[in-house]
C-alpha cells in the first residue's frame, strides 16, 4: 500500500480550556475513533495505514489527541470524513483536516506503527516473557472491541523510525505494521487547519 493521501483527525483535549470541564481521557477518544476507522475500512475492504503523530513512549507515554489515516486513493478518506458526521459524539468533538496529497519529497523522515502483542506465558522462555511484558508497559495502549467476536482487547502501539519509505507491505485491519509487514509512512507535520 502506498500512502499517497492522508486525513488528520484531532480529538479534543481532556479538559476544556474555557470551562475546566473534564472530558473523557485520550484513551477513550482514541478507542472510539479507531473503532470507527476500523469499521469503515473493513466494510469497504480498502487498505489504510494509521499514524499517531503525537504519540510518546517510555516513562511519559501518551497517545496524543491526533490520528492520521493514509490511503492510496483519496476517495476512501472523503467517505471516512463524511461517515464521522453519522456519530453524534464525533461530529461535535472531532476536527478533521482536508484530505491532502502526501508531498513527493519531505524532509521529516519515515515512521511505522506496530501492534505490540501481550506475551503468552507458556510459549516463551521466562526471560523473554518478562522482557516483552516490561516493554509492553512502556508503549501507549487503548481498548477496542472486536467486530467479529465482540471481545474486548487492548491495542498497544509502538513507533519505529526508518531511513526510507516501504510500500510493499499490507497493514493489518487496524492500519498497523505487523510481523514482517512493515509499512513506513511519511512523518509529516501537523496540518495548519488543525493547529490550535
C-alpha positions in Angstrom: 0.0 0.0 0.0 1.4 3.4 -1.0 0.4 6.3 1.3 -0.5 8.8 -1.3 -3.2 10.8 0.6 -3.9 11.4 4.3 -6.5 12.8 6.6 -5.8 14.1 10.1 -8.4 13.7 12.8 -7.9 15.7 16.0 -9.8 14.8 19.2 -10.5 17.3 22.0 -8.1 17.8 24.9 -9.1 16.0 28.2 -10.0 19.4 29.8 -11.7 22.3 28.0 -9.6 25.4 28.5 -12.5 27.8 29.0 -14.7 25.8 31.4 -12.2 23.4 33.0 -14.8 20.6 32.4 -13.1 17.2 32.3 -13.8 15.3 29.1 -13.2 11.6 28.5 -9.5 10.7 28.6 -7.5 10.4 25.4 -7.7 6.6 25.6 -11.5 6.8 25.4 -11.4 9.2 22.4 -8.8 7.0 20.7 -10.8 3.9 21.3 -13.9 5.5 19.7 -12.2 7.0 16.7 -10.1 3.9 15.9 -13.2 1.7 16.1 -15.0 4.0 13.6 -11.9 3.9 11.2 -11.6 0.2 11.5 -15.3 -0.5 10.9 -15.3 2.0 7.9 -12.4 0.4 6.1 -13.5 -3.2 7.0 -16.8 -2.6 5.3 -15.2 -1.2 2.1 -12.3 -3.7 2.2 -9.9 -0.8 1.5 -6.4 -0.8 2.8 -5.3 2.0 5.1 -2.4 2.9 7.4 -2.7 4.5 10.8 -0.3 7.0 12.3 -0.3 8.7 15.7 1.9 11.8 15.2 1.7 13.0 18.8 2.4 9.6 20.4 5.1 9.3 23.1 6.5 6.1 24.6 8.6 5.4 27.7 8.1 6.9 31.1 5.9 9.7 29.7 3.9 7.5 27.4 0.8 9.1 25.8 -1.3 8.6 22.7 -1.7 12.2 21.8 -5.0 13.5 20.5 -4.5 13.0 16.8 -4.9 10.2 14.3 -3.6 10.3 10.8 -5.1 8.0 8.2 -3.2 7.2 4.9 -4.7 5.6 1.8 -3.6 5.1 -1.8 -6.6 6.9 -3.2 -8.3 10.0 -1.8 -12.0 8.9 -2.1 -12.0 6.4 0.8 -10.7 9.3 3.0 -13.5 11.6 1.9 -16.0 8.8 2.7 -14.4 8.3 6.2 -14.6 12.1 6.8 -18.3 12.1 5.8 -19.0 9.0 8.0 -17.8 10.8 11.1 -20.9 13.0 10.9 -23.1 9.9 11.5 -21.8 9.7 15.1 -23.2 12.3 17.5 -20.1 12.5 19.6 -17.6 12.7 16.7 -19.4 15.3 14.6 -19.2 17.7 17.6 -15.8 16.8 19.0 -13.5 15.6 16.2 -11.9 18.1 13.9 -10.9 16.8 10.5 -8.3 18.3 8.2 -8.7 18.5 4.4 -7.8 15.3 2.5 -4.3 16.1 1.5 -1.8 14.6 -1.0 1.4 13.4 0.5 4.3 15.5 -0.9 6.7 13.5 -3.0 9.7 14.9 -1.1 9.6 15.7 2.6 12.5 16.3 5.0 10.8 14.7 8.1 11.8 11.0 7.7 9.7 7.9 7.8 7.9 6.1 10.7 6.0 2.9 11.2 3.4 2.0 13.8 3.3 -1.6 15.1 0.9 -3.6 17.2 2.7 -4.9 20.3 1.1 -8.2 21.5 1.0 -9.3 25.1 3.3 -12.2 25.7 1.9 -15.7 26.3 3.5 -17.3 29.4 3.7 -20.9 28.1 5.0 -20.1 24.6 8.2 -18.1 25.7 11.2 -18.6 27.8 10.7 -16.8 31.2 13.4 -14.2 30.5 11.9 -13.3 27.1 8.4 -13.3 28.6 9.3 -10.7 31.3 11.3 -8.7 28.8 8.3 -8.4 26.5 6.0 -7.7 29.4 8.2 -4.9 30.6 8.4 -3.5 27.1 4.6 -3.6 26.8 4.4 -1.3 29.9 6.4 1.4 28.0 4.1 1.8 25.0 0.7 3.5 24.8 -2.4 1.3 24.6 -6.2 1.6 24.5 -9.1 -0.8 24.5 -11.2 -1.9 21.5 -13.9 -4.4 20.8 -13.5 -6.9 18.0 -16.1 -6.5 15.2 -16.0 -10.3 14.5 -16.1 -11.8 18.1 -17.3 -8.9 20.2 -14.4 -9.5 22.6 -12.6 -6.6 24.3 -8.9 -6.4 23.8 -6.0 -3.9 24.3 -4.2 -2.5 21.3 -0.7 -1.4 22.3 1.3 0.5 19.6 5.0 1.0 19.1 6.6 3.6 16.8 9.7 2.9 14.8 11.8 5.3 12.7 13.1 4.5 9.2 15.5 6.0 6.7 13.2 5.4 3.7 9.6 4.5 2.8 8.4 1.0 2.3 5.2 0.4 0.3 5.1 -3.3 -0.4 3.7 -4.3 2.9 0.0 -4.7 3.8 -1.2 -3.1 7.1 -3.4 -5.2 9.4 -7.1 -4.5 9.9 -6.2 -1.6 12.2 -3.8 0.1 9.7 -0.7 -1.0 11.6 2.5 -2.8 10.6 2.7 -6.4 11.9 5.3 -9.1 11.8 7.4 -8.7 8.6 4.7 -6.5 7.0 6.3 -3.1 7.8 4.8 0.0 6.1 6.9 3.1 6.7 4.8 6.2 6.5 5.9 9.8 5.8 6.4 11.7 9.1 4.6 14.8 8.1 4.0 18.0 10.2 0.5 18.7 11.6 -1.6 20.5 9.1 -2.2 24.2 9.7 -6.0 23.9 9.8 -5.7 21.6 12.9 -3.1 23.6 14.8 -4.7 25.4 17.8 
